[in-house]
Amino acid sequence: MKKPSLLTTGVVGTVLVALCCFTPVLVVLFATVGLSAWLGYLDYVLFPALAIFIGLTIYALYRRNTSRSGGCNDDS
């Protein structure tokens, strides 16, 4: 089985956390399950998670670009 790449993990995590941050997906889910008292604490978890996944995506793009260049600056 192929190991998921760092970029795939970063992008999927960013999209998932952004979906939960900016839409009422978790609000409806928590209300359905009966965990409405926890809704006030979602921002303390989701915004740092969003920052971490965005950082992971940027880091993965940086690593992909540096590995493609070969790391060699020999112009001769």
LINGITA-V305235 format. One record per residue. RES is the residue in one letter. SS is DSSP state (h for helix, s for strand, l for the rest). PHI is phi in whole degrees, 0 to 359 (NA if undefined). Layout:
res & ss & phi
RES & SS & PHI
RES & SS & PHI
//
This chain:
res & ss & phi
M & l & NA
K & l & 283
K & l & 286
P & l & 294
S & l & 281
L & h & 296
L & h & 293
T & h & 297
T & h & 297
G & h & 296
V & h & 292
V & h & 296
G & h & 296
T & h & 297
V & h & 296
L & h & 295
V & h & 291
A & h & 296
L & h & 297
C & h & 285
C & h & 285
F & h & 256
T & l & 230
P & l & 278
V & h & 298
L & h & 289
V & h & 297
V & h & 293
L & h & 296
F & h & 295
A & h & 293
T & h & 294
V & h & 279
G & l & 99
L & l & 252
S & h & 296
A & h & 293
W & h & 274
L & h & 297
G & h & 291
Y & h & 261
L & h & 297
D & h & 296
Y & h & 291
V & h & 256
L & h & 287
F & h & 292
P & h & 296
A & h & 296
L & h & 297
A & h & 297
I & h & 295
F & h & 290
I & h & 295
G & h & 297
L & h & 297
T & h & 295
I & h & 296
Y & h & 297
A & h & 295
L & h & 295
Y & h & 297
R & h & 296
R & h & 293
N & h & 290
T & h & 286
S & h & 285
R & h & 287
S & h & 285
G & l & 85
G & l & 71
C & l & 246
N & l & 249
D & l & 275
D & l & 267
S & l & 272
//
